[in-house]
Amino acid sequence: GSVIITTNLGFADWTQIFGDPNMTAALLDRLTHRAHIIECTWDSYRLKQSLKTGYNNHPQPEKKK
């Protein structure tokens, strides 16, 4: 079967998740063997929509007068 894994972290940052650099390297070696890696470098559709509609998850503090 097929497996799709998505992440916003680069492979170099996976050690933050798994802790051990050797284990992370072994995991990546097995995951990427015979894999198709698609790196998405375009802008996020959801971010564009949020900015377009004015939706903001982090309201700005009120400015002092």
PyMOL commands that set and color helices and strands:
alter all, ss='L'
color gray80, all
select helices_A, chain A and resi 11-13+15-18+21-32+45-53
alter helices_A, ss='H'
color red, helices_A
deselect
rebuild
show_as cartoon
